[in-house]
């Protein structure tokens, strides 16, 4: 991987990244090679030429997380389980997944 800024197709890169982010946030398995590739993709977006794409990456990530949390909220409300049990289970998964995602974005 070159550290030199280069032209990056945001949509193509984001689609690959989104698949991995979904897996990370839901605590699914992500292969080490895929993790490393996405780490490099994030770097490439942030230093893209002629214009860095970090702000767009932030906005797309924010939108994904907001939609994911809405989905979890609905899942908790629609569950037959006790609300606190379901909330705790989803919060535990989400908070761990968000910590892993934070590691990917560093």
DSSP file (Angstrom, degrees, kcal/mol; ACC not computed):
  #  RESIDUE AA STRUCTURE BP1 BP2  ACC     N-H-->O    O-->H-N    N-H-->O    O-->H-N    TCO  KAPPA ALPHA  PHI   PSI    X-CA   Y-CA   Z-CA
    1    1 A X              0   0    0      0, 0.0     2,-0.3     0, 0.0     0, 0.0   0.000 360.0 360.0 360.0 126.3    0.0    0.0    0.0
    2    2 A X        -     0   0    0      1,-0.1     0, 0.0     2,-0.1     0, 0.0  -0.681 360.0-150.2 -84.7 140.7    1.4    3.4   -1.0
    3    3 A X        +     0   0    0     -2,-0.3     2,-0.2     2,-0.1    -1,-0.1   0.468  64.8 112.6 -86.6  -2.7    0.8    6.2    1.4
    4    4 A X  S    S-     0   0    0      1,-0.1    -2,-0.1    44,-0.0    43,-0.1  -0.505  79.1-105.7 -72.9 134.9    0.7    8.7   -1.5
    5    5 A X        +     0   0    0     -2,-0.2     2,-0.3    43,-0.1    43,-0.2  -0.286  49.0 172.8 -57.5 144.8   -2.6   10.3   -2.1
    6    6 A X        -     0   0    0     38,-0.3    43,-2.5    41,-0.1     2,-0.3  -0.935  40.4 -79.6-147.7 168.0   -4.4    9.0   -5.2
    7    7 A X        -     0   0    0     -2,-0.3     2,-0.4    41,-0.2    43,-0.1  -0.571  49.7-168.5 -72.5 133.3   -7.8    9.2   -6.9
    8    8 A X        -     0   0    0     41,-0.4     2,-1.0    -2,-0.3     3,-0.1  -0.988  25.1-133.0-129.9 134.7  -10.4    7.0   -5.2
    9    9 A X     >  -     0   0    0     -2,-0.4     4,-2.3     1,-0.2     5,-0.2  -0.772  22.6-162.9 -83.2 105.0  -13.8    6.0   -6.3
   10   10 A X  H  > S+     0   0    0     -2,-1.0     4,-3.6     1,-0.2     5,-0.2   0.926  82.7  49.9 -58.8 -49.4  -15.8    6.7   -3.2
   11   11 A X  H  > S+     0   0    0      1,-0.2     4,-2.2     2,-0.2    -1,-0.2   0.904 112.7  46.2 -60.5 -44.0  -18.9    4.6   -4.1
   12   12 A X  H  > S+     0   0    0      2,-0.2     4,-1.5     1,-0.2    -1,-0.2   0.932 117.5  43.6 -63.6 -45.5  -16.9    1.5   -4.9
   13   13 A X  H  X S+     0   0    0     -4,-2.3     4,-2.5     1,-0.2    -2,-0.2   0.907 112.6  52.4 -67.0 -42.1  -14.8    1.8   -1.8
   14   14 A X  H  X S+     0   0    0     -4,-3.6     4,-3.4    -5,-0.2     5,-0.2   0.889 105.0  55.5 -63.0 -39.8  -17.7    2.6    0.4
   15   15 A X  H  X S+     0   0    0     -4,-2.2     4,-1.5    -5,-0.2    -1,-0.2   0.906 111.5  43.6 -61.1 -41.5  -19.7   -0.4   -0.8
   16   16 A X  H  X S+     0   0    0     -4,-1.5     4,-1.5     2,-0.2    -1,-0.2   0.922 116.4  47.9 -66.5 -43.5  -16.8   -2.7    0.2
   17   17 A X  H  X S+     0   0    0     -4,-2.5     4,-2.9     1,-0.2    -2,-0.2   0.893 107.0  56.2 -64.6 -41.1  -16.3   -0.9    3.5
   18   18 A X  H  X S+     0   0    0     -4,-3.4     4,-2.7     1,-0.2     5,-0.2   0.892 103.6  53.9 -60.9 -41.5  -20.1   -1.0    4.3
   19   19 A X  H  X S+     0   0    0     -4,-1.5     4,-1.6    -5,-0.2    -1,-0.2   0.917 113.4  43.1 -58.6 -43.4  -20.2   -4.7    4.0
   20   20 A X  H  X S+     0   0    0     -4,-1.5     4,-2.7     2,-0.2    -2,-0.2   0.907 111.7  53.1 -70.0 -42.3  -17.3   -5.0    6.5
   21   21 A X  H  X S+     0   0    0     -4,-2.9     4,-2.9     1,-0.2     5,-0.3   0.907 107.1  52.7 -61.3 -42.0  -18.7   -2.3    8.9
   22   22 A X  H  X S+     0   0    0     -4,-2.7     4,-1.7     1,-0.2    -1,-0.2   0.934 111.5  46.4 -58.1 -45.8  -22.0   -4.2    9.0
   23   23 A X  H  <>S+     0   0    0     -4,-1.6     5,-3.2    -5,-0.2    -2,-0.2   0.912 113.5  49.0 -63.3 -42.5  -20.2   -7.4   10.0
   24   24 A X  H ><5S+     0   0    0     -4,-2.7     3,-1.6     1,-0.2    -2,-0.2   0.941 111.4  47.6 -63.5 -48.5  -18.1   -5.5   12.6
   25   25 A X  H 3<5S+     0   0    0     -4,-2.9    72,-0.4     1,-0.3    -1,-0.2   0.818 114.7  46.7 -65.3 -30.4  -21.0   -3.8   14.2
   26   26 A X  T 3<5S-     0   0    0     -4,-1.7    -1,-0.3    -5,-0.3    -2,-0.2   0.296 115.1-117.0 -94.9  10.3  -23.0   -7.0   14.4
   27   27 A X  T < 5 +     0   0    0     -3,-1.6    -3,-0.2     1,-0.2     2,-0.1   0.780  61.9 152.3  60.9  30.9  -20.0   -8.9   15.8
   28   28 A X      < -     0   0    0     -5,-3.2     2,-0.2    -6,-0.2    -1,-0.2  -0.442  54.5 -82.8 -82.6 165.0  -19.8  -11.2   12.8
   29   29 A X        -     0   0    0     -2,-0.1     2,-0.4     1,-0.0    -1,-0.1  -0.471  43.0-172.3 -71.1 135.1  -16.5  -12.7   11.6
   30   30 A X        -     0   0    0     -2,-0.2   -10,-0.0    -7,-0.1     5,-0.0  -0.994  25.6-121.5-128.1 124.1  -14.2  -10.6    9.5
   31   31 A X     >  -     0   0    0     -2,-0.4     4,-2.6     1,-0.1     5,-0.2  -0.305  20.6-121.5 -63.2 147.6  -11.2  -12.2    7.9
   32   32 A X  H  > S+     0   0    0      1,-0.2     4,-2.6     2,-0.2     5,-0.2   0.884 113.0  52.6 -58.4 -41.6   -7.9  -10.5    8.9
   33   33 A X  H  > S+     0   0    0      2,-0.2     4,-2.3     1,-0.2    -1,-0.2   0.899 110.2  48.1 -63.3 -40.1   -7.0   -9.8    5.2
   34   34 A X  H  > S+     0   0    0      2,-0.2     4,-2.6     1,-0.2     5,-0.2   0.929 110.6  51.7 -64.8 -45.4  -10.4   -8.1    4.7
   35   35 A X  H  X S+     0   0    0     -4,-2.6     4,-2.2     1,-0.2    -2,-0.2   0.932 111.6  47.1 -55.2 -48.4   -9.9   -6.0    7.9
   36   36 A X  H  X S+     0   0    0     -4,-2.6     4,-2.0     1,-0.2    -1,-0.2   0.892 111.1  51.4 -63.6 -40.1   -6.5   -4.9    6.7
   37   37 A X  H  X S+     0   0    0     -4,-2.3     4,-2.2     1,-0.2    -1,-0.2   0.916 111.0  47.6 -63.0 -42.9   -7.9   -4.0    3.2
   38   38 A X  H  X S+     0   0    0     -4,-2.6     4,-2.5     2,-0.2    -2,-0.2   0.866 108.0  55.6 -68.2 -35.2  -10.7   -1.9    4.8
   39   39 A X  H  X S+     0   0    0     -4,-2.2     4,-1.9    -5,-0.2    -1,-0.2   0.927 110.8  45.6 -59.2 -44.4   -8.2   -0.2    7.0
   40   40 A X  H  X S+     0   0    0     -4,-2.0     4,-2.6     2,-0.2    -2,-0.2   0.869 109.9  54.8 -66.5 -37.7   -6.2    0.8    3.9
   41   41 A X  H  X S+     0   0    0     -4,-2.2     4,-2.3     2,-0.2    -2,-0.2   0.908 106.9  50.5 -62.5 -42.3   -9.4    1.8    2.1
   42   42 A X  H  X S+     0   0    0     -4,-2.5     4,-2.0     2,-0.2    -1,-0.2   0.928 111.5  48.1 -62.4 -44.6  -10.3    4.2    5.0
   43   43 A X  H  X S+     0   0    0     -4,-1.9     4,-1.5     1,-0.2    -2,-0.2   0.936 110.2  52.0 -59.5 -46.7   -6.8    5.7    4.8
   44   44 A X  H  < S+     0   0    0     -4,-2.6   -38,-0.3     1,-0.2     4,-0.2   0.884 109.4  50.0 -59.8 -39.8   -7.1    6.1    1.0
   45   45 A X  H >< S+     0   0    0     -4,-2.3     8,-3.3     1,-0.2     3,-0.9   0.898 109.2  51.7 -64.6 -39.9  -10.4    7.9    1.4
   46   46 A X  H 3< S+     0   0    0     -4,-2.0     8,-0.3     1,-0.2    -1,-0.2   0.758 120.5  32.5 -71.9 -24.2   -9.0   10.3    3.9
   47   47 A X  T 3< S+     0   0    0     -4,-1.5    -1,-0.2    -3,-0.2    -2,-0.2   0.152  88.1 148.1-115.9  18.4   -6.0   11.3    1.8
   48   48 A X    <   -     0   0    0     -3,-0.9     2,-0.4    -4,-0.2   -41,-0.2  -0.088  44.9 -97.1 -56.4 152.4   -7.7   11.0   -1.6
   49   49 A X  S    S+     0   0    0    -43,-2.5   -41,-0.4     1,-0.2    -1,-0.1  -0.938  96.8  11.5-116.2 140.2   -6.6   13.2   -4.5
   50   50 A X  S    S+     0   0    0     -2,-0.4     2,-0.4   -43,-0.1    -1,-0.2  -1.000 140.5  11.2 -86.1  -8.8   -7.7   15.8   -5.6
   51   51 A X  S    S-     0   0    0      2,-0.0    -3,-0.1     0, 0.0    -4,-0.1  -0.991  79.2-117.5-134.5 128.2  -10.0   16.2   -2.6
   52   52 A X        -     0   0    0     -2,-0.4     3,-0.2    -5,-0.1    -6,-0.2  -0.310  16.8-154.4 -59.7 145.6   -9.9   14.2    0.6
   53   53 A X     >  +     0   0    0     -8,-3.3     4,-2.3    -9,-0.2    -7,-0.2   0.108  60.5 112.4-110.7  19.7  -13.1   12.2    1.2
   54   54 A X  H  > S+     0   0    0     -9,-0.3     4,-2.4    -8,-0.3    -1,-0.2   0.876  76.3  52.0 -61.3 -40.4  -13.0   12.0    4.9
   55   55 A X  H  > S+     0   0    0     -3,-0.2     4,-2.3     2,-0.2    -1,-0.2   0.909 111.0  47.1 -65.1 -41.9  -16.0   14.2    5.5
   56   56 A X  H  > S+     0   0    0      2,-0.2     4,-2.6     1,-0.2     5,-0.2   0.899 110.8  52.6 -66.3 -39.6  -18.1   12.1    3.1
   57   57 A X  H  X S+     0   0    0     -4,-2.3     4,-2.4     2,-0.2    -2,-0.2   0.920 109.4  50.1 -59.5 -44.2  -16.9    8.9    4.8
   58   58 A X  H  X S+     0   0    0     -4,-2.4     4,-2.7     1,-0.2    -2,-0.2   0.935 111.8  47.1 -59.4 -47.7  -18.0   10.4    8.2
   59   59 A X  H  X S+     0   0    0     -4,-2.3     4,-2.4     2,-0.2    -2,-0.2   0.905 113.2  47.5 -65.2 -42.3  -21.4   11.3    6.9
   60   60 A X  H  X S+     0   0    0     -4,-2.6     4,-2.4     2,-0.2    -1,-0.2   0.896 113.5  48.6 -65.8 -39.6  -22.0    7.9    5.3
   61   61 A X  H  X S+     0   0    0     -4,-2.4     4,-2.6    -5,-0.2    -2,-0.2   0.917 111.0  50.6 -65.3 -43.0  -20.9    6.1    8.4
   62   62 A X  H  X S+     0   0    0     -4,-2.7     4,-2.6    -5,-0.2    -2,-0.2   0.922 110.6  49.2 -60.0 -45.5  -23.1    8.4   10.6
   63   63 A X  H  X S+     0   0    0     -4,-2.4     4,-2.4     1,-0.2     5,-0.2   0.918 110.6  50.5 -61.3 -44.5  -26.1    7.6    8.3
   64   64 A X  H  X S+     0   0    0     -4,-2.4     4,-2.5     1,-0.2    -2,-0.2   0.942 112.1  46.7 -58.6 -47.8  -25.4    3.8    8.5
   65   65 A X  H  X S+     0   0    0     -4,-2.6     4,-2.5     1,-0.2    -2,-0.2   0.889 110.9  51.8 -65.0 -39.8  -25.2    3.9   12.3
   66   66 A X  H  X S+     0   0    0     -4,-2.6     4,-2.1     2,-0.2    -1,-0.2   0.929 112.8  45.3 -61.6 -44.8  -28.3    6.0   12.7
   67   67 A X  H  X S+     0   0    0     -4,-2.4     4,-2.2     2,-0.2    -2,-0.2   0.891 112.1  52.2 -65.4 -39.4  -30.2    3.5   10.5
   68   68 A X  H  X S+     0   0    0     -4,-2.5     4,-2.3    -5,-0.2    -2,-0.2   0.918 109.8  48.3 -63.0 -43.6  -28.7    0.6   12.4
   69   69 A X  H  X S+     0   0    0     -4,-2.5     4,-2.7     2,-0.2    -1,-0.2   0.883 109.0  53.5 -66.6 -38.1  -29.8    2.0   15.7
   70   70 A X  H  X S+     0   0    0     -4,-2.1     4,-2.4     2,-0.2    -1,-0.2   0.921 109.2  49.8 -59.7 -42.7  -33.4    2.6   14.4
   71   71 A X  H  X S+     0   0    0     -4,-2.2     4,-2.3     1,-0.2    -2,-0.2   0.919 111.5  47.8 -61.8 -44.4  -33.5   -1.0   13.3
   72   72 A X  H  X S+     0   0    0     -4,-2.3     4,-2.4     2,-0.2    -2,-0.2   0.897 109.7  53.5 -63.5 -40.0  -32.3   -2.1   16.8
   73   73 A X  H  X S+     0   0    0     -4,-2.7     4,-2.4     1,-0.2    -2,-0.2   0.932 110.5  46.0 -59.9 -46.8  -34.9    0.1   18.4
   74   74 A X  H  X S+     0   0    0     -4,-2.4     4,-2.5     1,-0.2    -1,-0.2   0.905 110.8  53.8 -62.8 -41.3  -37.7   -1.4   16.4
   75   75 A X  H  X S+     0   0    0     -4,-2.3     4,-0.7     1,-0.2    -1,-0.2   0.896 110.1  47.2 -61.0 -41.2  -36.4   -4.9   17.2
   76   76 A X  H >< S+     0   0    0     -4,-2.4     3,-0.7     1,-0.2    -2,-0.2   0.935 114.2  46.4 -65.7 -46.3  -36.5   -4.2   20.9
   77   77 A X  H 3< S+     0   0    0     -4,-2.4    -2,-0.2     1,-0.2    -1,-0.2   0.846 114.5  47.2 -66.6 -33.7  -40.0   -2.7   20.8
   78   78 A X  H 3< S+     0   0    0     -4,-2.5    -1,-0.2    -5,-0.2    -2,-0.2   0.535  90.3 110.5 -84.9  -6.7  -41.3   -5.5   18.6
   79   79 A X    <<  -     0   0    0     -3,-0.7     4,-0.1    -4,-0.7    -3,-0.0  -0.347  62.8-146.6 -73.9 148.9  -39.8   -8.3   20.8
   80   80 A X  S    S+     0   0    0      2,-0.1    -1,-0.1    -2,-0.1     3,-0.1   0.594  76.1  93.5 -84.3 -14.0  -41.8  -10.6   22.9
   81   81 A X  S    S-     0   0    0      1,-0.2     2,-0.1     2,-0.1    -2,-0.0  -0.250  98.8 -75.8 -72.6 166.2  -39.0  -10.7   25.5
   82   82 A X     >  -     0   0    0      1,-0.1     4,-2.3     2,-0.0     3,-0.3  -0.428  44.6-126.4 -61.7 137.3  -38.8   -8.3   28.4
   83   83 A X  H  > S+     0   0    0      1,-0.2     4,-2.9     2,-0.2     5,-0.2   0.859 106.2  51.3 -60.3 -39.6  -37.8   -5.0   27.1
   84   84 A X  H  > S+     0   0    0      2,-0.2     4,-2.4     1,-0.2    -1,-0.2   0.882 110.2  49.2 -67.8 -37.5  -34.8   -4.5   29.5
   85   85 A X  H  > S+     0   0    0     -3,-0.3     4,-2.2     2,-0.2    -2,-0.2   0.941 115.1  44.0 -64.3 -47.6  -33.4   -8.0   28.6
   86   86 A X  H  X S+     0   0    0     -4,-2.3     4,-2.4     2,-0.2     5,-0.2   0.911 113.4  51.1 -64.6 -43.2  -33.7   -7.2   24.9
   87   87 A X  H  X S+     0   0    0     -4,-2.9     4,-2.9    -5,-0.2     5,-0.2   0.933 110.5  49.3 -59.6 -46.6  -32.3   -3.7   25.3
   88   88 A X  H  X S+     0   0    0     -4,-2.4     4,-2.6     1,-0.2    -2,-0.2   0.917 110.8  49.7 -60.9 -44.5  -29.3   -5.0   27.3
   89   89 A X  H  X S+     0   0    0     -4,-2.2     4,-2.0     1,-0.2    -1,-0.2   0.929 115.3  42.8 -60.5 -46.6  -28.5   -7.7   24.7
   90   90 A X  H  X S+     0   0    0     -4,-2.4     4,-2.8     2,-0.2    -2,-0.2   0.885 113.8  51.1 -69.6 -38.3  -28.7   -5.2   21.8
   91   91 A X  H  X S+     0   0    0     -4,-2.9     4,-3.0    -5,-0.2     5,-0.3   0.918 109.3  51.2 -64.5 -42.3  -26.7   -2.6   23.7
   92   92 A X  H  X S+     0   0    0     -4,-2.6     4,-1.9    -5,-0.2     5,-0.2   0.933 114.0  43.8 -60.2 -47.2  -24.0   -5.1   24.5
   93   93 A X  H  X S+     0   0    0     -4,-2.0     4,-2.6    -5,-0.2    -2,-0.2   0.934 116.2  47.3 -63.0 -47.0  -23.7   -6.1   20.9
   94   94 A X  H  X S+     0   0    0     -4,-2.8     4,-2.8     1,-0.2     5,-0.2   0.922 111.7  48.7 -64.0 -45.4  -23.8   -2.5   19.6
   95   95 A X  H  X S+     0   0    0     -4,-3.0     4,-1.8     2,-0.2    -1,-0.2   0.894 114.1  45.9 -66.4 -38.9  -21.3   -1.1   22.0
   96   96 A X  H  X S+     0   0    0     -4,-1.9     4,-2.2    -5,-0.3    -1,-0.2   0.929 114.3  48.8 -66.2 -44.5  -18.7   -3.9   21.4
   97   97 A X  H  X S+     0   0    0     -4,-2.6     4,-2.5   -72,-0.4    -2,-0.2   0.889 109.8  51.7 -61.9 -39.8  -19.3   -3.6   17.6
   98   98 A X  H  X S+     0   0    0     -4,-2.8     4,-2.3     2,-0.2    -1,-0.2   0.874 107.8  52.7 -65.7 -37.0  -18.8    0.2   17.8
   99   99 A X  H  X S+     0   0    0     -4,-1.8     4,-1.7     2,-0.2    -2,-0.2   0.921 111.0  46.7 -63.3 -43.2  -15.5   -0.3   19.7
  100  100 A X  H  X S+     0   0    0     -4,-2.2     4,-1.8     1,-0.2    -2,-0.2   0.906 111.2  51.7 -64.4 -41.0  -14.3   -2.6   17.0
  101  101 A X  H  X S+     0   0    0     -4,-2.5     4,-1.9     1,-0.2    -1,-0.2   0.897 105.4  55.9 -62.8 -39.3  -15.4   -0.2   14.3
  102  102 A X  H  X S+     0   0    0     -4,-2.3     4,-0.8     1,-0.2    -1,-0.2   0.897 105.4  52.1 -58.5 -40.9  -13.5    2.6   16.1
  103  103 A X  H >< S+     0   0    0     -4,-1.7     3,-0.5     1,-0.2    -1,-0.2   0.886 108.2  51.5 -62.4 -38.4  -10.4    0.5   15.9
  104  104 A X  H 3< S+     0   0    0     -4,-1.8    -1,-0.2     1,-0.2    -2,-0.2   0.866 110.3  48.5 -65.6 -36.5  -10.9    0.1   12.2
  105  105 A X  H 3<        0   0    0     -4,-1.9    -1,-0.2     1,-0.2    -2,-0.2   0.561 360.0 360.0 -84.1  -8.9  -11.3    3.8   11.7
  106  106 A X    <<        0   0    0     -4,-0.8    -1,-0.2    -3,-0.5    -2,-0.1   0.503 360.0 360.0 -73.2 360.0   -8.1    4.8   13.7
